[in-house]
C-alpha cells in the first residue's frame, strides 16, 4: 500500500509524505557525499604511501597487531570465551590476518609524521584544549580533563596531527596527483 500524509503523521515524526521523502533523500545524499569524501581521502593517502619509501620495524607492526588482537580479546572475554574459540581461528592465524592492516597503519603513521615534520604541523595548547572540550561534550563529561583518563594526551595529539596531515594532503592534492 502507498503511504498517505495521514499514515506518515500517525507513524513518524514527519508532517507529510513529501517531508519524509525529502528528509530520506537528504540523508542518502549526505551519506553518499561522506562515502565519496572518505574514498577520495583514502585514495590520496594511498597515493602518498605508494610514492614513499618506508623502513619499518617489525616491533612496530607487532605492536599494532597486539592492539588489534586485544580488542578481540575483550569481545571474546565479554562473551565468556577465549579469542580463538570466539573467532574460530588460531591466534597465529588471527595475527597473520592483521599483519597487512598493521603494516599499512605503521606506514601511514610514519607518512603523517614526516608530513607534519616537513610542514611544521603541530598541535597548540589551545587546539588541544578545544579538542578535549569537544570530546568531553561528545561523551557527556562535565570536566574535559576526565577525557585524559580515558584517552591519553599522546593519543589525542597523535590523532590531531594525523588529521592535520590528511588536511594538508587534501589541500595539496593537485601536486600529489
KADA-V643650 format. One record per helix or strand. SS is the DSSP state (~ for helix, > for strand). FROM is the first residue (numbers start at 1). LEN is the number of residues. If there is no record, write none. Layout:
SS:FROM:LEN
SS:FROM:LEN
//
This chain:
~:5:7
~:17:34
~:58:21
~:83:5
~:91:29
~:125:15
~:144:7
~:153:19
~:173:4
//
